[in-house]
């Protein structure tokens, strides 16, 4: 497969700037790989495709308010600091991106308010810096009050107060993501209760989605593309529940490409899940044999993205691209705040 195999034209008018309300009333396109049929439903209908004993695996990562604006000491220049990942919790050391980068050098201090500031201790890339915050303890808690929601770059508007809730799954628990696991944005607590009531096991895992999810693939030969590493964790309890569904020949419904990558990273030779935690840079593109996911819930992704490549690996490239063409024709809403897709 080549990069150009995943090209399609996405009009700006098809990119959702806001989510639908309530969130579980978004459209749902259903792709049946066996019959090659494509149907249109509403997201709440998803429960009809699940049976007692199935597992629904979702990503409990929580998007934190990663976009900060501060002032450089002495010059008072306005600096944007985008938090990427925590490197050392005890010493409050973080990887960040700064803008304008030319003004930010090692030793500079950036003040966000009278209580919070950071000092630049290293350069990582042209815009990347390593910084140390002055507040011991929970930096996540501090930035929650003053930071802005890190909306994706293709949503061409400033973050609003409503985004703090909208750009977050209802089951988000563990701070660490700078991008939402968007397939999960369609679930409401009421819908999850309905799913649980039907006898479906809801299984949480974690993968903290980084900015790499938006990074364009710049090589035509996909074997040469390198994914950014992202932290993930699958607990023994979650592994046991997924394996129980596999052993009893039930379906494993996977919510989103991030969840899928974490599961496929943690597979045993026998095709089961092992409990594990660490960093994954797993890149899934066609052809690929999925070991865990039997059904996949996802959103509509950008052209030539690693997310679209995973979808094509799961559904078949020709079938997936046919569905995208149909979605555009029928005014489905695309990307993070857009509509959903279920691949059976």
Helices and strands as residue ranges (DSSP letters): G 3-6, G 12-14, G 23-25, E 27-32, E 37-42, G 43-49, E 55-59, E 61-63, E 67-72, E 78-88, E 93-99, G 101-103, E 109-111, E 117-123, E 128-133, H 139-146, H 163-166, E 174-177, G 182-186, H 189-197, E 201-207, G 211-214, G 222-224, E 230-234, H 236-247, E 252-255, H 257-265, E 276-280, E 295-299, H 306-315, H 317-329, E 340-343
